[in-house]
Amino acid sequence: MLVPHAARALGQVLGERLSRAKSDLEQHGRSESHFPTCPPEAVAYPETAEEVARIMQICADHRCPVIGWGAGTSLEGHGLAVSGGIVVDFSRMNKVLEIRPADMDVTVQPGVTRQALNEELRATGLFFPVDPGANASLGGMAMTRASGTTTVRYGSMRDNVLGMQVVLADGRTIRTGSRARKTAAGYDLTALMIGSEGTLGLVTELTLKLHGIPEATSAGICAFPRIEDAVNAVIDTIQMGLPMARIEFVDAATARAFNAYAGMDMAEAPHLLVEFHGSPDGVAQDAARFAEIVADHGGSAFEWSSRPEERNALWAMRHNAYYAVLALRPGARAVVTDICVPISRLATAVEETQADIAASPIPGPILGHVGDGNFHAILLIDPDQPAERDAALALSHRMAERALRLGGTCTGEHGVGIGKRRYMQAEHGHGWTIMGSLKQALDPMNLLNPGKLVPDA
């Protein structure tokens, strides 16, 4: 709870950058998904790491909960102030601090978005590859261990963060990792912080790996008569070692959403969207080999292009899939599922999920990053109909259990937040208790994002 003494002390540090305006509180109390609005008691807008440390010291003195906030695009209620307290909004800490082209790395503040970083990198011939679709902040992406469409080639945030500056629950500031590409020096505190969802510290600086912009890029799309044909084509492509930069799946319902939302003319059938990076000859050969795999599984002709405007239109459509699907049912909210299974079990997981949704009273288009074994069902509900929400949550529950039964995880990329805590014991066993012990060691008063990720203190 934000007591008056804490509010006064924070006001002395931040001035007008400590907001208690109703509009600010409501904005920071909403989720992209189905969770009810849960406003904080105040919103802080720091501009420096020193201010973040001072905020944390004041809140520790007064036992006030603190929740980090990036771009607000998370889907499991990560940023909701379920125990009251303040939200620390990092949008003003949005500077690219240093680009080092020779070392292929960059240091940024946490409020820099992935699109803004890549715009800053244009002249260097380098780019940052992790692409979750939303224009998320890099600090938020690190805290949720984000991934996305390019993970099949470039890895997730886990693979692309070299080090961080982090403010701990008592206001101490630490640096994790270094700019070296490998180390054997003690515990990997960078890996500990990545994916911690703001429960162990507030990240105030990140050093990230960069990659060379490929000489050539080609992208294309193809349709299949059945979901299992498309999924089996993905499995064959991966097992053959074809070097894809992206391989995305959408079902017939999602194709219909694209047609309505983006003016496309796609067959209402399952599709794969694929991209290759490399040399001009290499991407042409990769596309030809992929076309053969598609034909072997009964797919349509693989239509591909190396023209930037056509590739950009394809991926803009994919990145807007969430909003396209929402538009299928105006006024609907979404329960967005996020399971990931071993590639060999992908077809089983998708087929069982499709059958489960078909037997339910609500629509649920399926799409995802199938190159990683990760897919989503966007379950559309009328927010005024509790029975529909219950049906969606029951579907989501069965999907999570299905993933665990098949050797996978309840969340491939969206994180735990509020929505997935109920599965952590089943997925991790005693490991979840150890996560709680680490939280207790670093945050004994349970101030940082309480009620998320780990067991209750």
N, C-alpha and C positions, 0 to 999 in steps of 0.2 A: 504494500500500500504506500502511495506517495504522501508522506506526512508533510505538514506545512513547513517544518524546518528544512526538510530535504528540498522542497520546491523553492524555498527562498535561496538556499545555497546553490542550486542548479541555475536559478535565474541570475545570480551574481556572475556565474561563469559564462552563461550563454546569452543573457539579455533576451532580446526578442526571438532568439532562435530556440527558446523553450516555449512551445505552443500548447495551449489548452483550449484552442478554438474547436468548437463542435465539429466543423467540417474536417479539420485535421484528424481529430480523434476517430471519426467515422471512417475516413479514408484508410487509416491504419488499423481498423478493426474488421476489415473485410477480407475475404479470401476469394481466390479465383474459382474455388470449387463450392461444395454444397454446405460448408460449415456456417452456422449462424454468426451474425456480426457480434464482435467482442472488442469494443473500443478500449484502448489504454487510458490511463489517467493524464498522460502528457506525452508529447512528442519532442524529442531533442534532436537538433540538427547540428552536430559537431562539424568542424572544418579541419581539425588537426588531430593527430594521435594523442597529443598532450591533453586536448579537451576530452577525448574519450576516456583517458585514464582518470582524469579528474571527475568525470561523471560517475565512473565506476566506483571511485573512492567514496564519493558522497552517498551513493546508493548503498554501498556496503555499510557505511556508518549508520544508515537509517533502515537497513534491512528492506530495501525497496527492490522489487523484481525489475530486471532489465531484459528487454527483447531486442535483438538486432533486426534491422529492416533494410533490405536491398531495393529491389524493384517491385516487390509485392507479387511476384508471379508464381510463387510456390502453390502446390495443390493439396497439401496435407495439413493445412492450418498451422504451418511452422511459426508464422509471425503474430499469431493471435495472443493477446494478453490475458490468458485464461486465469491467471492469479493476480490480475491488476498490475500496477507498476507503470513503467515508462517504456516507450519504444525509442530506440536510437536509430534514426534514419540517416543512412550514409550517403544520401544523394549529393550533398555538397562536398564530399571527399571524392572527387571525380577527376583527379589529375593523373595523366600518364607521366610518371616521375623520371624515368630514364629508359631509353631504348639502346640496347647494345647489339647492333647487327652482327658484329664479328663473333659474339658468343651465342647469338640466336636466343636472347632472352630479354625480358622487359620487366620493369618494376612499376606497379600501378597502385593507386589507392583503391579501396574496395568498392566505391560507388561508380567506377568506370564500367560501362556496359561493354559487352563483347563486340557490338557493332561499332561503338565509338573507338575501341582499341584498334579494330581492323582498319577503320578509316585513317587513324593516325599512322598506321604501319604501311600505307599504300606505297610510299616512295622507297621503302626499304627492300621490297621483293620478298617480304616475310608476312606471315599471318598467324593468327591464333585460331586453332581449328575446332575447339569444342563448341558445338552448336546445338543447344537444347531447343531451338525453335524460337522461344520467346527472347526478346532483347533483355536478358537478365543481367544483373550486376555481377561482376566477377567475384566480389566477396560472397554474395549469396550463392553463386555457383560452387565456390569452394566449400562453403559450409554445408551444402546439400550433396556434395560429391556428384555434381551434375554430369550428364553425358548427353547423347543426342544422336543426330543423323550421321555424324562423321566418326563416331566412336569405333566402328568396325575397323577403321584404318589407323586413326590417330590416338585412340584411347580416350578416357574420361578425364575429369579434373584430377583424379588421383594420379594420373600419369603425366600431367602437364603443369603441376605446381612444384616449384623447386624449394620455396621457402615462404615464410610469412612473418609478419609482425603481429603479435596478438596481445590484447589487454586481458588480463585474468580477472577473476571475480573480486579480488582484493585491490585491484588497481595497478598491480605490477605489470610491466610490459616486458615481454620476452620476444626473442627472435628464434624461429625454428628453421632448420635446414641451412643451406648456403647456395651459392650459385654454381657449385661443382655438380657435375652430372651423376656422381655417385659418392657415397660415403659409407664408412663402417663405424662411425663415431657415435655409439650409444643408441638410446631409444629413438625411434623415428617420430618425433613430436609433430612434424608436418603431417604425416599420415594420420596421427591421432586427431588432429584438429580438422582435417578434411572429412566432411560428412558428420561432424559433431553437432550441426544444426544450432550453433550458438549456445550450446549448453555448457561449454568449457571455457569460452573466451569470445571476445569480439575482435575480429580480424581488422587491422587498420592499414595493412600493406601486404601486397603479394608480389612475388617474383615468379614469372611464368616462362615456360619454354615456348619458343616460336618455331615455326616450320617454314620451309621455302615454298613460295607459291609455285604450284606445278607448271611445267612448261606447257602442257596441254590438258584440257579437261573435256570429257564428253559425258553426256547424260541422256537417259532415255526412259521409255515407259513401254510396258507390254501388259496385255490382259490374259486371263486364264479362265477356263470354264468353271473351275472349282477352287475353293480355298486350299485344299490339300495339294493340288497341282502346283500352285504358286509357292507354298511352303517347301515342298519337296525340291523345287527348282533352286530355292535359296540354299537348302542343305547341300545339294550337289555342287553348287557354286563355291560354297565355303570349303567343302571337302576336297575340291580340285585345286584349291589354293589360288583362285582367281583374285587378284588384288583390287578389291572394290574400295572406293572411298565412302560410298553410301549404298545401302540397299534397304529400301523401305517397302512396306506392305500396306495396302488399303483394301478393304472389302467392298462389296457391291454397294452397300449403303453409304459408305464414305465417298465412293465415286459419284453417286447420285448427289451427295452434298456438294462436291466440287462443281458439278455441272450447274447447280442452282446458284451457288455463292460466287463462283469465279467465271461463269460463262463458258465453261469447258464443254467438250463434246465427247466425253468418255463413255464407253460401253458400261452399262450397269453390271459390272462383273469385278471379281478380284483383280488387282493390278500390282505389279512391282515397279518401283521407281528406283533407278540405279544410276550411279555416277562412278566414273573411272578417272584417276589422275596419273599422269606420267608424261612420256614423250608423245609426239603426234602419232608415230607408228605404233607405239605401245598401246595407247588408248584405242586405236582402231582395231588392233588385234584382240584386245580384251573384249571389246564390244562384239566382235564377230564370234568369239568363243562363247560369250554369254548367249548370243542369239541361238546358237546350236543347243545349248542347255534348255532354253525356253521352248524351242521346237520339240525337243525330246519329251517335254512334259505337257504338250498340247497347247502351248501358249500362242498368242498372236505374234505377228511379225514384230520384232524389237525395233521400235522407232527411236533413233538416237540422233543427237546433234552436238556439235562443238561450238555453236554460236552462243555467245554469252547471253543475249537477250532471251533466247529460248530456254536455256538452262536456268536462268534466274526466274523466269516465269514458272517453271516446273517446281522449283523449290519454294518460291513464295506461296504457291498453292498448297504445298505440303505443310509449310509452317503455319498456315492459316487454317489447318484442318480442324482444330478445336472450335474455332468460331464458325466455320462452315457447318460442322455437325450441329452446333447449338442452334443455328438458323433453321435446321430441319424442323424444329419444334419451337416456334417463337414463344418466349417467356419461360422456357425451361431452364432449370439448373442442371449441372452435371455432376455425377459421381464418376470420377476418372480413375480407372484401375491401372495397375502398373506391375505386372508380373514378369519374371524373367526365368527361363528354364534352360537346361543344356540343349544345344542345337538338336541333338538326336531325339529329344522329347518335344520339340516345338510343334510338330504336326499334331501330335496327340493333344497338347494343351490348347491349341487353337480350335481344333475340331470339337473337343468337349465344351469349350467355352461358347462356341457358336451355337451348339445344340442347347445349352443351358439358357442362353439369351432368347433363342427362338421359342422356348417353352415358357418364358416369363411374360408379364403384361406390359413391359416397357421396351422401347427400342434401345439398341446398344451397338452402334457401328464399331468395328474393330480396325485398328491400324497399329503400326509400330515399327521399331527398329529391328526387324527380324534377323538381320545379320548378327546381332548380339543375342538372339533368343528372347528379346524383350518386346512385348506388345501391350497395347492398351485397348480396353473397351470403354467408350464414352457413353455412360448410361444416363439417358435423358429422363428427367423427372419433372412433374408439375410440383413446384415448391409448396403449393397449397393442398397437396394430397399426401398425407402421411403414409398411406398404404404404398404409394409408389416409391417413396424414399425407403421404406422398409424393404421393398422388393429389390431395389438397387443395392442396398447394403448387404442383403442376403446373397445376391449374385457376386458382389465383390468379395464377400467372405469365402464363398465356394471357390472363387478364382485363386485367392491366396492359399487356401488349403490345397488346391490342386497343384499349385506351383511347388509347395513344400513336399507334397507326395512324389512329385516328379524330379526331385533333387534340385529345385531352384530356390528363388527368394520371393518374398511377398512384395518387394519393391526393387525394381531394376534401376530406377533413376529419380523418382519423385521424393524419396526419403520417407521418414517415419512420422515426424510431427505428432499430431494427435491421432490421425486416422489409422496408422499401422502399428501403434504400440501393442495392441492386443495380440499380435503375432510374434512379437520378439522372443517371448519365452519359448514358443514352439520351434522357432528357427534357430535360436542360439543356445537354448538350455542354460547351463550355468554361466555361459559366456555373457548372457544379459546381466546377471548379477555382478560380474566383474566390471561391466560397463558402468553400473551403478556405483561401484566402489571407486572407480576412477573419477566419476562426477563428484562423489563425496570428498575425495581427497583434494580436488582442485576448487570446489565450490561448496564448502561445508554448510553454508547458510542457504543453499539452493536458490540463489538469486538469478542465475542466468537461464532464461527461457524455461522456467519451471513448468512441469506438466507435460513435457515433450520427451520423446526418444527413450529415456531410461526409466527404470522402475521408480515409483514414488519413494522419496527419502523416508 
